[in-house]
């Protein structure tokens, strides 16, 4: 993965149903061969600010092995504090500290309050940057969209930390 140039593509929605519809359209576009998605999730933030992570538009993730590297990496690249609030594990915590420093230096991730304000949803995807424009256009119901370059080294390190911490995450959730 380290040789790819990656992009984070985010669409923000006032309507959760529109976010789910665009997520399904995004997956259909991939299935039709229009582009390739490394990982994608739908994030839903209630009016109290609590965030739920959905994969496949309707399946909540964050419990057991379903959390996995895919959803965790996408969330961590979008907004490291959201991953920190959802996942546990020393490896993830230490890496998120480094990513936060990196974010401050490189404008890593996006502004959560702008793209996932309370009472809104977002579709967040990680793609090879050659597909970023197509993926961004696929989110046609979004109120606003953004595409940002991702350091592939950050992606690889975060994915590895989440994979190594998966057992810790499951144990913490089940305790």
Helices and strands as residue ranges (DSSP letters): E 6-13, H 16-31, E 37-45, E 51-55, E 59-61, G 64-66, H 68-78, H 80-86, H 90-106, H 112-115, E 120-128, G 129-131, H 132-138, E 144-150, H 152-174
